Amino acid sequence: MVELNFDGKVAIVTGAGNGLGREHAMLLASRGAQVVVNDLGGNVAGLGADLTAAQAVTKEIEAAGGIAVADGNSVATQEGGAAIVQTAVDAFGRVDIVVNNAGILRDKSFHNLTPELLHPVIDTHLYGTIWVTQPAFVKMREQGYGRIVNTSSAAGLFGNFGQVNYGAAKMGVVGFTRVLAQEGARYNIKANAIAPMAKTRMTEELLGPLAEKFGPASVAPVVAYLCHDSCDLTSRIFSVGGGRVAEVFIGVTKGFASPSLDIEAVRDNLEAICDRDGYITPMQANEEIAFALQTLS
């Protein structure tokens, strides 16, 4: 069996000082990648900054014979994202892989949500993914190669009580990933997303007694595969956790069509509208439009 390696590849992993990010960085480095270990070093709520965590993971990688550099810039600003990518360029001369993993939690039910609980979560998860990826994407276009793995969540895909800020950001990551996959296609840039289930600082309380079944190390192999140059998948979403991998997809039913659609027609044809037999999973907006036109014809 041929082993998948990353010799000569340069990877950025955000939020790599702990949990999932640490596992991603360690695995990529163990297979030959040169890794930028980015971590602001704040707490779960995103408060504070300390390079210690990133430096500790960097030292672990180096002790195991790998190559890495620590970075403490914030993903949440355009300047911070650019600085993270510049760290990779300064240290290793290029960027081949970006794993957007950094995240924070500020859970609160929607009726109690405040700007202080909303904006930092959106800034870290959604804007953070955008601001790190954009300058890296420019480099990837120039070199005609890139692999991007973004981190979504079941909270965004399916909803989770008390996480409207987090869920909105994570579903935004899905939309971003799918557009990025289209724009990167001609440059051999693949973009995919994962929705991990893993025991981390952010999820220990949410998972409760099930936490021990979902170690973060079981997520990293999926991320690494999606980062490999042999992987042709793009615009895909994978649920990953506890050794299980499953594809999540967005489908659309054939639906119901009428040239004189009115309120009563919607009410009377709900069964046809929601009938999932014959659904499709469009990979881009034009495919859904074409499917709709078939129904209308």
C-alpha positions in Angstrom: 0.0 0.0 0.0 1.4 3.4 -1.0 1.8 5.8 1.9 0.4 9.3 1.4 3.1 11.9 2.1 3.4 15.7 1.9 7.1 16.1 1.2 7.8 19.6 -0.1 4.4 20.9 0.8 3.8 23.8 3.1 0.7 23.8 5.3 -1.0 26.4 7.5 -3.1 25.1 10.3 -5.0 27.6 12.4 -6.0 27.0 16.0 -3.3 24.4 16.1 -2.2 24.9 19.7 -4.8 22.4 21.0 -7.3 19.8 20.1 -8.2 19.2 16.5 -5.7 21.7 15.1 -2.9 20.2 17.0 -3.7 16.7 15.6 -4.0 18.1 12.1 -0.6 19.8 12.4 1.1 16.8 14.0 -0.1 14.4 11.3 0.7 16.6 8.4 4.2 17.2 9.8 4.7 13.5 10.5 4.1 12.9 6.8 6.6 15.4 5.6 4.8 18.8 5.4 6.4 22.0 6.7 3.8 23.4 9.0 2.8 26.9 10.3 1.3 26.2 13.7 -1.0 29.1 14.2 -2.8 29.8 17.5 -3.7 33.1 19.1 -3.5 31.3 22.5 -6.8 32.7 23.9 -9.3 30.8 26.0 -12.4 29.1 24.6 -14.3 32.4 24.5 -11.4 33.9 22.4 -10.1 36.1 25.2 -6.4 36.6 25.8 -3.3 35.8 23.7 -0.3 33.6 24.4 2.1 32.0 21.9 2.9 29.2 24.4 0.5 26.7 22.9 1.7 27.2 19.3 5.3 27.0 20.4 4.7 23.8 22.4 3.2 22.0 19.3 6.0 23.3 17.2 8.5 21.8 19.6 6.6 18.5 19.6 6.8 18.4 15.8 10.5 19.3 15.8 11.2 16.7 18.5 9.6 14.1 16.2 11.8 15.1 13.3 9.4 17.4 11.6 9.6 21.0 10.5 7.3 23.7 11.9 7.1 27.4 12.9 4.9 29.0 15.5 2.6 31.9 14.7 0.4 33.8 17.1 -1.5 36.1 14.8 -5.3 36.4 15.0 -7.4 35.0 12.2 -10.2 37.4 12.9 -8.8 40.4 11.0 -7.7 40.8 7.4 -4.3 42.0 8.7 -3.9 38.9 10.9 -4.8 36.6 8.1 -2.3 38.2 5.8 0.4 38.0 8.6 -0.3 34.2 9.0 0.2 33.6 5.3 3.3 35.8 5.3 4.8 33.7 8.1 4.5 30.6 5.8 6.1 32.5 2.9 8.9 33.9 5.0 9.7 30.5 6.6 9.1 28.2 3.7 8.7 30.2 0.5 5.1 29.1 -0.4 1.7 27.9 0.7 0.2 24.7 -0.5 -2.3 23.8 2.2 -4.6 25.7 4.4 -6.6 24.1 7.2 -9.0 26.6 8.8 -9.6 25.2 12.2 -9.5 28.2 14.7 -12.6 28.7 16.7 -14.3 30.1 19.8 -17.6 29.6 21.6 -19.9 32.2 23.2 -23.1 30.2 23.5 -26.3 32.0 24.4 -30.0 31.5 23.4 -31.1 33.8 20.6 -33.3 36.1 22.7 -30.4 36.8 25.0 -27.8 37.3 22.2 -25.8 40.5 22.3 -23.3 42.0 19.9 -20.5 41.0 22.2 -21.5 37.4 21.9 -22.2 37.5 18.2 -19.5 39.5 16.5 -16.4 37.7 17.9 -17.8 34.3 16.9 -18.6 35.4 13.4 -15.2 37.2 13.1 -13.3 34.1 14.2 -15.2 31.3 12.4 -16.4 32.9 9.2 -14.3 36.0 8.6 -11.3 34.1 10.1 -11.7 31.4 7.4 -12.0 34.1 4.7 -9.1 36.3 5.9 -6.6 33.5 6.1 -7.7 31.8 2.9 -7.7 34.9 0.7 -4.0 35.7 0.7 -3.2 32.0 0.5 -5.6 31.6 -2.4 -3.6 34.3 -4.3 -0.4 32.3 -3.9 -2.1 29.1 -4.8 -3.5 30.6 -8.1 0.0 31.8 -9.0 1.5 28.3 -8.4 -1.4 26.4 -9.9 -2.0 24.2 -6.9 -3.7 24.3 -3.5 -5.7 22.3 -1.0 -8.1 24.0 1.5 -10.0 22.4 4.3 -12.5 24.5 6.2 -14.2 23.5 9.5 -18.0 23.7 9.6 -20.1 22.0 12.2 -23.3 20.0 12.8 -24.6 23.1 14.6 -24.5 25.0 11.3 -25.7 22.1 9.1 -28.4 20.9 11.3 -28.8 23.4 14.1 -28.1 23.3 17.8 -30.0 25.1 20.6 -28.1 28.1 22.0 -25.6 28.3 19.2 -27.2 30.7 16.7 -24.0 32.7 16.4 -21.8 29.7 15.9 -24.3 27.9 13.7 -24.7 30.9 11.4 -21.0 31.2 11.0 -20.5 27.5 10.4 -23.1 27.4 7.6 -21.5 30.5 6.1 -18.3 28.5 6.0 -20.1 25.9 3.8 -21.3 28.5 1.3 -17.8 30.0 1.2 -16.2 26.6 0.6 -18.5 25.8 -2.3 -17.9 29.1 -4.1 -14.2 28.7 -3.4 -14.2 25.3 -5.0 -15.7 26.7 -8.2 -13.3 29.7 -8.4 -10.3 27.5 -7.7 -11.1 24.7 -10.1 -9.1 26.0 -13.1 -6.1 26.5 -10.9 -6.0 22.9 -9.4 -7.2 24.3 -6.0 -9.6 22.0 -4.2 -11.7 23.2 -1.3 -13.7 21.0 1.1 -15.3 21.2 4.5 -15.5 18.9 7.5 -18.1 18.9 10.3 -16.1 17.3 13.2 -17.4 15.5 16.3 -14.5 15.5 18.7 -13.6 16.0 22.3 -11.9 19.4 22.6 -11.8 22.4 25.0 -14.9 23.7 23.1 -16.9 20.5 23.1 -16.2 18.7 26.4 -19.3 19.9 28.1 -21.5 19.4 25.0 -20.5 15.8 24.5 -20.7 14.8 28.1 -20.1 11.1 28.8 -19.7 10.5 25.1 -16.6 12.6 24.8 -14.2 9.8 25.3 -15.5 8.1 22.1 -14.6 11.1 20.0 -10.9 11.8 20.4 -9.6 14.5 18.0 -6.9 12.2 16.5 -9.7 10.4 14.6 -10.5 13.5 12.6 -7.0 14.3 11.4 -6.7 11.5 8.8 -9.7 12.8 6.9 -8.3 16.3 6.9 -4.9 15.0 5.8 -6.4 13.1 2.9 -8.4 16.1 1.7 -5.1 18.0 1.8 -3.2 15.5 -0.4 -2.4 16.1 -4.0 -4.0 12.8 -5.0 -7.4 13.9 -3.7 -9.7 15.1 -6.5 -12.7 15.8 -4.2 -13.8 19.4 -4.1 -16.9 21.3 -2.8 -17.7 18.4 -0.5 -18.7 18.3 3.2 -17.8 15.4 5.5 -19.1 14.5 9.0 -16.1 13.1 10.9 -15.8 11.7 14.4 -14.9 8.6 16.4 -13.5 6.8 13.4 -16.6 7.4 11.3 -16.6 9.3 8.1 -19.8 10.3 6.2 -20.6 12.7 3.4 -23.2 15.4 4.1 -24.9 16.8 1.1 -27.5 19.5 0.2 -30.3 18.2 -1.9 -33.3 19.6 -3.6 -36.6 17.8 -4.4 -38.3 17.8 -7.8 -41.0 19.9 -6.3 -44.3 21.2 -7.6 -44.8 23.7 -10.4 -47.8 25.7 -11.6 -47.9 28.8 -13.9 -50.6 30.1 -11.6 -49.1 29.3 -8.3 -51.1 30.8 -5.4 -51.2 30.3 -1.6 -53.7 27.6 -1.8 -51.7 25.7 -4.4 -48.7 25.7 -2.0 -50.9 24.4 0.8 -52.6 21.7 -1.3 -49.3 20.4 -2.9 -47.0 20.3 0.1 -46.6 16.5 -0.2 -45.3 16.9 -3.8 -43.1 19.9 -2.8 -41.5 17.9 0.0 -41.3 14.5 -1.7 -37.7 13.4 -1.6 -38.0 10.8 -4.3 -35.9 11.8 -7.2 -34.0 14.6 -5.4 -30.7 15.8 -6.7 -27.6 17.2 -5.0 -26.5 20.2 -7.1 -22.8 21.1 -7.0 -23.4 24.6 -8.1 -26.3 27.1 -8.4 -26.7 26.6 -12.2 -27.4 22.9 -11.7 -30.3 23.7 -9.4 -31.6 26.3 -11.9 -31.5 23.7 -14.7 -33.3 21.2 -12.5 -36.0 23.8 -11.8 -36.4 24.6 -15.5 -37.0 20.9 -16.2 -39.9 20.9 -13.7 -41.3 24.0 -15.1 -41.2 22.8 -18.7 
